[in-house]
Amino acid sequence: MTQRFVPIMADAKTASALLCMKVGEFRSLVEAGHLPGPCQVGDFERWHVRDLERIATGEAVDGQGEIAW
């Protein structure tokens, strides 16, 4: 049986792939403040996958209160 691991942190290449975009597009959105910046883990930049998921689902939106659709 093969074990599958779900990443809790991702490098720029993996983070951009999770959001279906090119690395350059991802980095541009990070630099513009539309996506969270990375954490430093030693010499490495890593993004929290949970933060990216919260943005993709709209859970990370601040100031909207409860929205009724």
TORSEMI-698798 format. One record per atom (N, C-alpha, C): residue number from 1; x, y, z; residue in three letters; atom name. Coordinates in Angstrom, 2 decimals, padded with zeros to 5 digits. Example, Ala and Ser with C-alpha at 12.3 -4.5 7.8 and 13.67 -1.06 7.14 Angstrom:
   nr        X        Y        Z  rest  atom
    1   013.19  -005.69   007.80   ALA     N
    1   012.30  -004.50   007.80   ALA    CA
    1   013.20  -003.30   007.80   ALA     C
    2   012.85  -002.25   007.08   SER     N
    2   013.67  -001.06   007.14   SER    CA
    2   012.90   000.03   007.87   SER     C
//
This chain:
   nr        X        Y        Z  rest  atom
    1   000.84  -001.17   000.00   MET     N
    1   000.00   000.00   000.00   MET    CA
    1   000.89   001.25   000.00   MET     C
    2   000.59   002.20  -000.88   THR     N
    2   001.35   003.42  -001.00   THR    CA
    2   000.76   004.49  -000.10   THR     C
    3   001.62   005.17   000.66   GLN     N
    3   001.17   006.26   001.50   GLN    CA
    3   001.14   007.54   000.69   GLN     C
    4   000.09   008.32   000.86   ARG     N
    4   000.01   009.62   000.21   ARG    CA
    4   000.05   010.68   001.29   ARG     C
    5   000.91   011.64   001.10   PHE     N
    5   001.04   012.73   002.05   PHE    CA
    5   000.38   013.98   001.49   PHE     C
    6  -000.31   014.69   002.33   VAL     N
    6  -000.90   015.96   001.96   VAL    CA
    6   000.03   017.04   002.52   VAL     C
    7   000.55   017.90   001.65   PRO     N
    7   001.51   018.90   002.14   PRO    CA
    7   000.85   019.92   003.05   PRO     C
    8   001.57   020.33   004.09   ILE     N
    8   001.09   021.41   004.95   ILE    CA
    8   001.78   022.72   004.58   ILE     C
    9   002.92   022.62   003.89   MET     N
    9   003.62   023.78   003.36   MET    CA
    9   004.07   023.44   001.94   MET     C
   10   004.20   024.47   001.12   ALA     N
   10   004.56   024.24  -000.28   ALA    CA
   10   005.55   025.30  -000.76   ALA     C
   11   006.41   024.90  -001.68   ASP     N
   11   007.28   025.88  -002.32   ASP    CA
   11   006.46   026.63  -003.37   ASP     C
   12   007.06   027.63  -004.01   ALA     N
   12   006.33   028.46  -004.98   ALA    CA
   12   005.79   027.64  -006.14   ALA     C
   13   006.54   026.66  -006.60   LYS     N
   13   006.09   025.84  -007.72   LYS    CA
   13   004.84   025.04  -007.35   LYS     C
   14   004.87   024.42  -006.18   THR     N
   14   003.72   023.62  -005.74   THR    CA
   14   002.54   024.52  -005.40   THR     C
   15   002.80   025.63  -004.71   ALA     N
   15   001.73   026.55  -004.34   ALA    CA
   15   001.03   027.10  -005.58   ALA     C
   16   001.79   027.46  -006.59   SER     N
   16   001.18   027.97  -007.82   SER    CA
   16   000.39   026.87  -008.53   SER     C
   17   000.90   025.66  -008.52   ALA     N
   17   000.18   024.54  -009.14   ALA    CA
   17  -001.14   024.27  -008.41   ALA     C
   18  -001.14   024.40  -007.08   LEU     N
   18  -002.37   024.20  -006.31   LEU    CA
   18  -003.44   025.20  -006.71   LEU     C
   19  -003.02   026.38  -007.15   LEU     N
   19  -003.96   027.42  -007.56   LEU    CA
   19  -004.11   027.48  -009.09   LEU     C
   20  -003.58   026.50  -009.78   CYS     N
   20  -003.68   026.39  -011.25   CYS    CA
   20  -003.16   027.63  -011.96   CYS     C
   21  -001.97   028.07  -011.56   MET     N
   21  -001.37   029.21  -012.24   MET    CA
   21   000.13   028.99  -012.40   MET     C
   22   000.71   029.81  -013.23   LYS     N
   22   002.15   029.74  -013.44   LYS    CA
   22   002.86   030.37  -012.25   LYS     C
   23   004.11   029.97  -012.04   VAL     N
   23   004.89   030.48  -010.90   VAL    CA
   23   005.00   032.00  -010.97   VAL     C
   24   005.23   032.54  -012.15   GLY     N
   24   005.34   033.99  -012.30   GLY    CA
   24   004.06   034.71  -011.93   GLY     C
   25   002.93   034.14  -012.32   GLU     N
   25   001.63   034.73  -011.97   GLU    CA
   25   001.43   034.70  -010.45   GLU     C
   26   001.77   033.56  -009.85   PHE     N
   26   001.65   033.39  -008.41   PHE    CA
   26   002.50   034.43  -007.68   PHE     C
   27   003.77   034.53  -008.08   ARG     N
   27   004.67   035.48  -007.42   ARG    CA
   27   004.20   036.92  -007.60   ARG     C
   28   003.64   037.26  -008.76   SER     N
   28   003.11   038.61  -008.98   SER    CA
   28   001.97   038.91  -008.02   SER     C
   29   001.09   037.95  -007.80   LEU     N
   29  -000.03   038.14  -006.88   LEU    CA
   29   000.46   038.25  -005.44   LEU     C
   30   001.51   037.51  -005.11   VAL     N
   30   002.10   037.62  -003.77   VAL    CA
   30   002.71   039.02  -003.59   VAL     C
   31   003.48   039.47  -004.58   GLU     N
   31   004.13   040.78  -004.49   GLU    CA
   31   003.11   041.91  -004.42   GLU     C
   32   001.95   041.74  -005.08   ALA     N
   32   000.91   042.76  -005.08   ALA    CA
   32   000.07   042.71  -003.80   ALA     C
   33   000.29   041.71  -002.97   GLY     N
   33  -000.45   041.60  -001.71   GLY    CA
   33  -001.77   040.87  -001.82   GLY     C
   34  -002.06   040.29  -002.99   HIS     N
   34  -003.32   039.56  -003.18   HIS    CA
   34  -003.27   038.15  -002.60   HIS     C
   35  -002.07   037.63  -002.47   LEU     N
   35  -001.86   036.32  -001.86   LEU    CA
   35  -000.85   036.49  -000.73   LEU     C
   36  -000.91   035.62   000.27   PRO     N
   36   000.02   035.76   001.40   PRO    CA
   36   001.46   035.50   000.99   PRO     C
   37   002.34   036.13   001.70   GLY     N
   37   003.77   035.92   001.47   GLY    CA
   37   004.22   034.61   002.10   GLY     C
   38   005.42   034.21   001.78   PRO     N
   38   005.95   032.95   002.30   PRO    CA
   38   006.47   033.09   003.72   PRO     C
   39   006.67   031.97   004.35   CYS     N
   39   007.37   031.87   005.64   CYS    CA
   39   008.79   031.42   005.31   CYS     C
   40   009.72   031.87   006.10   GLN     N
   40   011.10   031.40   005.95   GLN    CA
   40   011.29   030.17   006.82   GLN     C
   41   011.73   029.10   006.20   VAL     N
   41   012.08   027.86   006.91   VAL    CA
   41   013.56   027.63   006.59   VAL     C
   42   014.40   028.12   007.47   GLY     N
   42   015.84   028.09   007.16   GLY    CA
   42   016.09   029.00   005.97   GLY     C
   43   016.70   028.46   004.94   ASP     N
   43   016.98   029.21   003.72   ASP    CA
   43   015.85   029.11   002.70   ASP     C
   44   014.76   028.45   003.04   PHE     N
   44   013.69   028.15   002.10   PHE    CA
   44   012.46   029.01   002.33   PHE     C
   45   011.77   029.36   001.24   GLU     N
   45   010.48   030.03   001.31   GLU    CA
   45   009.39   028.97   001.16   GLU     C
   46   008.43   029.00   002.07   ARG     N
   46   007.33   028.03   002.00   ARG    CA
   46   006.01   028.74   002.34   ARG     C
   47   004.95   028.31   001.66   TRP     N
   47   003.61   028.83   001.90   TRP    CA
   47   002.80   027.78   002.65   TRP     C
   48   001.98   028.24   003.59   HIS     N
   48   001.07   027.35   004.30   HIS    CA
   48  -000.07   026.98   003.35   HIS     C
   49  -000.23   025.71   003.08   VAL     N
   49  -001.28   025.25   002.17   VAL    CA
   49  -002.65   025.65   002.71   VAL     C
   50  -002.84   025.59   004.02   ARG     N
   50  -004.13   025.96   004.62   ARG    CA
   50  -004.48   027.41   004.31   ARG     C
   51  -003.50   028.32   004.32   ASP     N
   51  -003.76   029.72   003.97   ASP    CA
   51  -004.22   029.86   002.53   ASP     C
   52  -003.60   029.10   001.64   LEU     N
   52  -004.00   029.13   000.23   LEU    CA
   52  -005.40   028.56   000.05   LEU     C
   53  -005.72   027.50   000.79   GLU     N
   53  -007.07   026.92   000.73   GLU    CA
   53  -008.11   027.93   001.22   GLU     C
   54  -007.81   028.65   002.29   ARG     N
   54  -008.74   029.63   002.85   ARG    CA
   54  -009.01   030.76   001.85   ARG     C
   55  -008.02   031.13   001.07   ILE     N
   55  -008.21   032.16   000.05   ILE    CA
   55  -009.07   031.62  -001.08   ILE     C
   56  -008.78   030.39  -001.52   ALA     N
   56  -009.52   029.79  -002.62   ALA    CA
   56  -010.99   029.58  -002.29   ALA     C
   57  -011.31   029.31  -001.03   THR     N
   57  -012.70   029.07  -000.64   THR    CA
   57  -013.41   030.34  -000.21   THR     C
   58  -012.69   031.45  -000.08   GLY     N
   58  -013.29   032.69   000.37   GLY    CA
   58  -013.33   032.82   001.88   GLY     C
   59  -012.85   031.82   002.58   GLU     N
   59  -012.84   031.82   004.04   GLU    CA
   59  -011.94   032.92   004.62   GLU     C
   60  -010.97   033.37   003.84   ALA     N
   60  -009.99   034.34   004.34   ALA    CA
   60  -010.45   035.79   004.16   ALA     C
   61  -011.65   036.01   003.63   VAL     N
   61  -012.14   037.37   003.41   VAL    CA
   61  -012.45   038.02   004.75   VAL     C
   62  -011.88   039.20   004.95   ASP     N
   62  -012.11   039.94   006.20   ASP    CA
   62  -013.11   041.07   005.95   ASP     C
   63  -013.87   041.40   006.96   GLY     N
   63  -014.74   042.56   006.90   GLY    CA
   63  -016.05   042.35   006.17   GLY     C
   64  -016.35   041.15   005.76   GLN     N
   64  -017.58   040.89   005.04   GLN    CA
   64  -018.73   040.47   005.95   GLN     C
   65  -018.39   040.09   007.19   GLY     N
   65  -019.43   039.60   008.08   GLY    CA
   65  -020.01   038.31   007.52   GLY     C
   66  -021.21   038.04   007.88   GLU     N
   66  -021.87   036.83   007.35   GLU    CA
   66  -022.60   037.20   006.07   GLU     C
   67  -022.32   036.49   005.02   ILE     N
   67  -022.94   036.76   003.72   ILE    CA
   67  -024.02   035.73   003.46   ILE     C
   68  -025.21   036.18   003.16   ALA     N
   68  -026.31   035.28   002.80   ALA    CA
   68  -026.47   035.33   001.29   ALA     C
   69  -026.37   034.21   000.67   TRP     N
   69  -026.48   034.14  -000.80   TRP    CA
   69  -027.88   033.88  -001.24   TRP     C
//
